[in-house]
Every structure is written in C-alpha cells, then in structure tokens.
Amino acid sequence: MELFIRIKDGQPFEHPILGDNFRQAFPDIDTDNLPPEFAKFVRVEPPLLRMYEKNQTVSYQFIDGVWTDIFTCEQMTAEEKEVVKQNEITSIKTLWASGPYAENWSAWVLNEETFQYEPPIPRPEKDQTKINSGIITFWCGADNNWKDGPVRPEGQYTFDFFTWQWVEITP
C-alpha cells in the first residue's frame, strides 16, 4: 500500500494519505521527488497486546528515511495484573473441568505461574520400544498414576479413559 503524509514544522500533520488520493489532491507533485512538506509513509500492522499490556497507542516516527507507525503499550499495574491472572485461572479451570474426561485428571493441579496443569506424579521417561509397539502411556485417574494403554488400532479411534480402551470414531 503506497502512502504519503504531510509534514509541518518537521512533524507529521494529520494522517497518511493513500497514494491514489494524494495524486488526485496534488497532481503537480512528483511522488518520486517529494517536496519537504510531504514524505513517504510506511504503515505497520499493530502488534497483538500481550497478557499484561493495555491501551495501545500509535505515533508516527521518522525511521530509515520514511515516516512509519510506532506502537506503544501501557503495562498494567500489579492490581490489574492480579485481576487478569485470576480471570485467566478461572477460565482455565472452567475449561479443564468441562472436558469429557475431566474426572480422569482431577488429581492434577494448576500451576498458577505457568497456567499449565501438572500431574501429582511426573510422567515417566518415554520408552521408545513401547512407542514403536504402539503403546501409549496415559494418566489413569482411577489409579492416580501413569499406565500403559492398549495398542491403538488402525483407523479413527479415540481413547476412553473410563473403560481404558480405544473406541472407534463413527461419522
């Protein structure tokens, strides 16, 4: 997208103008050789706000010979961060509890720093022989431990943690 911006007293004035609109409004100006009261402008996509950022603002700055968008974000206060964190924790717990086999992982605990659920017993090291044989080690909520599941059959299957078997997915 070709853009231009008007310059007054060395600063951008108003907002960028589309190239076609600029040519219609200023037909006598050569866009390859702009007078000092105009400059090329490069539009930049705004970055996504991160978890503890708010109030994204944009300013125009002269960088590498062109004017461009510069985005800044305000950092949340400690109190605001705590509200966001508690909302995120509530959301994760609600989602976790709504899963079809939520009871299977009821012993797992949410790490409130990483927002990840963690098992009460660490997962055993991967056993390549088992993996090569098609055996997958799952968390077994009935035993509160890791347990090898039966070999996965060919085709479309999902694992049923209550019956501890593979169940064919039917359309």
C-alpha positions as CSV (number, residue, x, y, z in Angstrom):
1,M,0.0,0.0,0.0
2,E,1.5,3.3,-1.1
3,L,1.1,6.1,1.5
4,F,2.2,9.7,1.9
5,I,2.0,12.1,4.9
6,R,2.0,15.9,5.1
7,I,4.9,17.4,7.2
8,K,4.5,20.7,9.1
9,D,7.4,22.1,11.2
10,G,9.3,18.8,10.7
11,Q,6.5,16.8,12.2
12,P,3.7,14.7,10.5
13,F,0.5,16.5,10.2
14,E,-2.8,14.6,10.4
15,H,-2.8,11.1,9.0
16,P,-1.3,9.2,6.0
17,I,-2.9,9.7,2.6
18,L,-3.4,6.8,0.1
19,G,-1.2,7.2,-3.0
20,D,-4.1,7.5,-5.5
21,N,-5.8,10.1,-3.3
22,F,-2.5,12.0,-2.9
23,R,-2.0,12.2,-6.7
24,Q,-5.6,13.4,-7.2
25,A,-5.3,16.1,-4.5
26,F,-1.8,17.2,-5.6
27,P,-1.5,16.4,-9.3
28,D,1.6,18.7,-9.7
29,I,3.7,16.9,-7.1
30,D,6.1,14.2,-8.3
31,T,5.9,11.3,-5.8
32,D,9.4,10.2,-6.7
33,N,10.8,13.6,-5.8
34,L,8.7,14.9,-2.9
35,P,9.0,18.5,-1.6
36,P,9.9,18.9,2.1
37,E,6.2,19.3,3.1
38,F,5.4,15.7,2.1
39,A,7.0,12.3,2.8
40,K,6.5,8.7,2.1
41,F,4.8,6.7,4.9
42,V,5.1,3.0,5.8
43,R,2.1,1.5,7.5
44,V,2.9,-1.1,10.1
45,E,0.4,-3.7,11.5
46,P,-0.2,-3.2,15.2
47,P,1.3,-5.9,17.4
48,L,-1.0,-8.0,19.5
49,L,-1.3,-7.0,23.1
50,R,0.4,-9.4,25.4
51,M,-1.2,-10.6,28.6
52,Y,-0.3,-7.7,30.9
53,E,-0.5,-4.8,28.4
54,K,-3.3,-2.3,27.7
55,N,-4.0,0.9,25.9
56,Q,-2.1,0.5,22.7
57,T,-1.2,3.9,21.2
58,V,0.3,4.8,17.8
59,S,2.6,7.6,16.9
60,Y,4.5,8.5,13.7
61,Q,8.3,8.5,13.7
62,F,10.9,9.1,11.0
63,I,12.9,5.9,10.6
64,D,15.3,5.0,7.8
65,G,14.2,7.8,5.6
66,V,10.4,7.3,5.9
67,W,7.7,8.0,8.4
68,T,6.1,5.0,10.0
69,D,3.8,3.8,12.7
70,I,5.3,3.2,16.1
71,F,3.1,1.3,18.6
72,T,3.5,1.5,22.4
73,C,1.5,-0.3,25.1
74,E,1.0,0.6,28.7
75,Q,1.9,-2.0,31.2
76,M,-0.8,-3.0,33.7
77,T,-0.5,-2.2,37.4
78,A,0.2,-5.0,39.8
79,E,-3.5,-4.9,40.8
80,E,-4.7,-5.1,37.2
81,K,-2.3,-8.0,36.5
82,E,-3.8,-9.9,39.5
83,V,-7.3,-9.4,38.2
84,V,-6.3,-10.6,34.7
85,K,-4.4,-13.6,36.3
86,Q,-7.4,-14.6,38.4
87,N,-9.7,-14.3,35.4
88,E,-7.3,-16.5,33.4
89,I,-7.1,-19.0,36.2
90,T,-10.9,-19.2,36.4
91,S,-11.2,-19.6,32.7
92,I,-8.6,-22.4,32.5
93,K,-10.2,-24.2,35.5
94,T,-13.6,-24.0,33.9
95,L,-12.4,-25.2,30.5
96,W,-10.4,-28.1,32.3
97,A,-13.5,-29.1,34.3
98,S,-15.7,-29.1,31.2
99,G,-13.7,-31.7,29.3
100,P,-15.3,-35.1,28.6
101,Y,-12.9,-37.0,30.8
102,A,-12.3,-34.3,33.5
103,E,-12.6,-36.8,36.3
104,N,-9.6,-38.6,34.9
105,W,-7.3,-35.6,35.6
106,S,-9.0,-34.5,38.9
107,A,-5.7,-35.1,40.8
108,W,-3.8,-32.7,38.6
109,V,-3.1,-29.2,39.9
110,L,-3.0,-25.9,38.0
111,N,0.4,-24.2,38.2
112,E,-0.7,-20.6,38.5
113,E,2.6,-19.2,37.3
114,T,2.7,-21.2,34.0
115,F,-1.1,-21.7,33.6
116,Q,-0.4,-25.4,33.0
117,Y,-2.0,-28.4,34.8
118,E,0.6,-30.6,36.3
119,P,0.3,-34.3,37.4
120,P,0.9,-35.2,41.0
121,I,3.5,-37.8,39.7
122,P,5.8,-36.8,36.9
123,R,5.3,-38.5,33.6
124,P,7.7,-41.4,33.1
125,E,10.5,-41.1,30.6
126,K,9.5,-42.1,27.1
127,D,10.2,-45.7,26.2
128,Q,11.0,-45.9,22.5
129,T,10.3,-49.7,22.5
130,K,6.8,-49.1,23.7
131,I,6.3,-46.2,21.3
132,N,7.5,-48.4,18.4
133,S,5.0,-51.0,19.5
134,G,2.1,-48.6,19.5
135,I,1.8,-48.4,23.3
136,I,1.0,-45.0,24.7
137,T,1.4,-44.2,28.4
138,F,-1.6,-42.2,29.7
139,W,-2.6,-40.8,33.1
140,C,-5.0,-43.1,34.8
141,G,-7.2,-41.2,37.2
142,A,-8.7,-44.4,38.7
143,D,-5.2,-45.4,39.8
144,N,-3.8,-41.8,40.2
145,N,-0.7,-42.9,38.2
146,W,0.7,-43.4,34.7
147,K,-0.4,-46.5,33.0
148,D,0.2,-48.1,29.6
149,G,-2.8,-48.1,27.3
150,P,-3.6,-50.9,24.9
151,V,-2.1,-50.7,21.4
152,R,-4.0,-48.2,19.3
153,P,-5.9,-50.0,16.4
154,E,-5.6,-48.8,12.8
155,G,-8.2,-46.2,11.8
156,Q,-10.1,-43.4,13.5
157,Y,-10.1,-44.0,17.3
158,T,-10.2,-42.0,20.5
159,F,-9.2,-43.2,23.9
160,D,-11.9,-43.7,26.6
161,F,-10.3,-43.1,30.0
162,F,-13.2,-44.7,31.9
163,T,-13.2,-48.0,30.0
164,W,-9.5,-47.9,29.4
165,Q,-9.8,-48.8,25.7
166,W,-9.8,-47.4,22.2
167,V,-13.2,-46.5,20.8
168,E,-13.8,-46.2,17.1
169,I,-14.9,-42.8,15.9
170,T,-18.0,-43.2,13.8
171,P,-19.3,-40.4,11.5
